[in-house]
Amino acid sequence: MMMKLLNSAMLNSTLIKLGKYQPNFEIVTSPFKIIKNFVKLFDKQIKALDLEFILDENVYGNKEEVERFKCRGAKVDIQLYKQIMCNIFQNACKFNKTKGLIKMTF
């Protein structure tokens, strides 16, 4: 999965520079599920650094807003969203200290 995302990111970067990128929007009702999949993908790095991972599943600290979001969803270019999440996790692991913290809030 990681290689596919990296190859896709390079291709998308080129297409964006050329002004030819065509987003592929989908309605997403569970962005947290995608993030949790990345936690699994980066599990080895997270454990090697003994990092703590916290995912705050409230939106602006409001659980009601999360429920509204789950009902309505959001229009997202899912491939680009995954590339961004991959980059965030790579950087969080790369630039963190041992026994550090990765905290994601919305």
FIMARDREN-114472 format. One line per 2 residues: number of its first residue (from 1); their letters; for each residue x, y, z of N, C-alpha, C. Coordinates in pm, whole numbers, plus 50000, padded with zeros to 5 digits. Layout:
NUM> a> X Y Z X Y Z X Y Z  ... .
# end
This chain:
1> mm> 50083 49880 50000 50000 50000 50000 50087 50126 50000  50195 50123 50077 50282 50239 50090 50343 50276 49955 .
3> mk> 50393 50177 49882 50454 50203 49752 50352 50261 49655  50231 50207 49658 50125 50256 49570 50096 50403 49599 .
5> ll> 50089 50439 49729 50063 50577 49766 50176 50669 49722  50300 50624 49739 50414 50706 49701 50418 50728 49550 .
7> ns> 50395 50623 49474 50392 50635 49327 50279 50726 49283  50164 50709 49346 50048 50791 49312 50074 50937 49348 .
9> am> 50141 50962 49461 50172 51098 49504 50264 51167 49403  50363 51093 49353 50455 51150 49254 50381 51183 49125 .
11> ln> 50294 51094 49083 50216 51117 48962 50122 51237 48981  50052 51241 49095 49961 51352 49122 50035 51485 49127 .
13> st> 50152 51485 49187 50234 51607 49195 50266 51659 49056  50303 51568 48968 50334 51605 48829 50210 51660 48760 .
15> li> 50097 51592 48776 49973 51636 48712 49927 51772 48765  49945 51795 48896 49906 51924 48954 49992 52035 48893 .
17> kl> 50123 52010 48883 50214 52109 48825 50177 52142 48681  50129 52041 48608 50091 52060 48468 49949 52114 48453 .
19> gk> 49878 52126 48566 49740 52174 48562 49644 52071 48507  49680 51943 48515 49598 51837 48457 49542 51740 48561 .
21> yq> 49554 51774 48687 49505 51683 48791 49353 51685 48795  49293 51569 48793 49147 51555 48800 49111 51486 48931 .
23> pn> 49060 51561 49028 49025 51496 49156 48913 51395 49138  48917 51293 49220 48816 51188 49219 48744 51193 49354 .
25> fe> 48638 51272 49361 48569 51293 49488 48476 51178 49522  48475 51142 49649 48383 51043 49705 48327 51101 49833 .
27> iv> 48210 51054 49872 48153 51094 50002 48214 51002 50107  48278 51063 50206 48342 50988 50315 48267 51018 50445 .
29> ts> 48226 50913 50512 48157 50931 50640 48241 50880 50758  48358 50825 50726 48440 50770 50835 48589 50800 50813 .
31> pf> 48626 50929 50821 48769 50962 50803 48854 50902 50914  48794 50880 51029 48869 50823 51142 48911 50678 51112 .
33> ki> 48829 50607 51039 48862 50469 51002 48988 50467 50914  48997 50562 50822 49115 50572 50736 49238 50602 50820 .
35> ik> 49225 50692 50916 49337 50727 51003 49380 50606 51085  49283 50531 51137 49315 50411 51216 49389 50308 51131 .
37> nf> 49357 50301 51003 49430 50211 50913 49576 50254 50899  49600 50385 50899 49738 50433 50892 49813 50406 51022 .
39> vk> 49744 50407 51134 49808 50371 51261 49857 50227 51251  49776 50139 51193 49817 50000 51174 49935 49991 51078 .
41> lf> 49931 50068 50970 50036 50066 50870 50171 50112 50929  50166 50211 51017 50287 50266 51077 50314 50208 51216 .
43> dk> 50247 50099 51247 50260 50039 51380 50404 50008 51418  50481 49955 51324 50621 49918 51352 50703 50041 51392 .
45> qi> 50687 50151 51317 50761 50273 51349 50715 50334 51481  50583 50331 51504 50527 50387 51628 50580 50309 51749 .
47> ka> 50581 50177 51737 50630 50094 51847 50781 50109 51865  50856 50117 51756 51002 50129 51764 51043 50255 51841 .
49> ld> 50965 50362 51824 50995 50488 51893 50920 50499 52025  50838 50397 52055 50757 50398 52178 50671 50524 52184 .
51> le> 50606 50554 52071 50521 50672 52062 50381 50643 52114  50320 50745 52169 50180 50734 52208 50098 50800 52097 .
53> fi> 49991 50735 52056 49905 50789 51951 49768 50817 52011  49720 50941 51993 49588 50980 52042 49509 51034 51924 .
55> ld> 49392 50978 51902 49302 51029 51799 49177 51081 51869  49159 51211 51865 49041 51274 51924 48931 51274 51818 .
57> en> 48832 51190 51838 48727 51174 51736 48614 51275 51751  48635 51379 51826 48539 51489 51832 48578 51591 51726 .
59> vy> 48480 51660 51673 48506 51768 51578 48489 51897 51655  48594 51972 51668 48596 52094 51749 48550 52064 51891 .
61> gn> 48584 51944 51941 48548 51906 52078 48400 51876 52095  48329 51851 51985 48184 51837 51991 48141 51703 51929 .
63> ke> 48097 51610 52014 48053 51477 51966 47932 51486 51874  47842 51582 51900 47723 51598 51815 47763 51630 51671 .
65> ev> 47867 51709 51657 47915 51746 51523 47966 51622 51449  48029 51530 51522 48078 51405 51462 47960 51326 51407 .
67> er> 47853 51316 51484 47735 51240 51439 47674 51304 51315  47668 51437 51311 47616 51506 51192 47707 51477 51072 .
69> fk> 47838 51480 51097 47934 51452 50991 47915 51311 50937  47896 51213 51027 47878 51074 50985 47752 51059 50901 .
71> cr> 47650 51135 50930 47526 51128 50852 47542 51194 50715  47604 51310 50712 47619 51386 50587 47739 51342 50507 .
73> ga> 47848 51317 50576 47972 51285 50507 48038 51410 50453  48148 51391 50387 48221 51502 50325 48273 51455 50191 .
75> kv> 48275 51546 50096 48326 51515 49963 48478 51526 49968  48546 51413 49944 48690 51406 49959 48752 51333 49840 .
77> di> 48866 51383 49795 48945 51306 49699 49019 51204 49784  48968 51083 49789 49015 50981 49882 49163 50947 49863 .
79> ql> 49208 50941 49740 49349 50909 49714 49439 51020 49767  49400 51144 49745 49478 51258 49794 49474 51262 49948 .
81> yk> 49359 51234 50006 49345 51230 50152 49441 51125 50211  49447 51009 50148 49537 50903 50195 49683 50945 50180 .
83> qi> 49715 51013 50071 49852 51060 50051 49890 51161 50161  49797 51249 50193 49823 51349 50298 49841 51280 50433 .
85> mc> 49754 51183 50462 49766 51110 50590 49898 51034 50596  49938 50976 50486 50066 50904 50480 50180 50999 50511 .
87> ni> 50178 51117 50450 50282 51216 50472 50284 51263 50618  50167 51283 50675 50158 51325 50816 50219 51219 50907 .
89> fq> 50183 51094 50884 50237 50986 50967 50388 50969 50948  50434 50978 50824 50578 50968 50800 50653 51077 50877 .
91> na> 50604 51199 50868 50669 51310 50938 50656 51299 51089  50542 51254 51137 50523 51239 51281 50621 51138 51339 .
93> ck> 50646 51032 51265 50743 50930 51311 50886 50981 51293  50913 51042 51180 51048 51084 51146 51100 51195 51238 .
95> fn> 51014 51291 51272 51057 51408 51347 51017 51405 51494  50972 51290 51543 50932 51277 51682 51049 51226 51763 .
97> kt> 51038 51239 51894 51141 51185 51983 51091 51053 52041  51182 50973 52090 51145 50848 52156 51051 50880 52272 .
99> kg> 50949 50798 52287 50844 50815 52387 50765 50945 52367  50759 50987 52241 50688 51109 52207 50539 51084 52190 .
101> li> 50471 51182 52134 50326 51180 52119 50286 51222 51979  50191 51149 51924 50123 51188 51801 49977 51207 51839 .
103> km> 49928 51328 51826 49788 51357 51862 49719 51423 51743  49607 51363 51701 49529 51417 51590 49395 51462 51643 .
105> tf> 49361 51587 51614 49232 51642 51653 49169 51709 51532  49040 51726 51535 48969 51788 51424 48886 51904 51473 .
# end
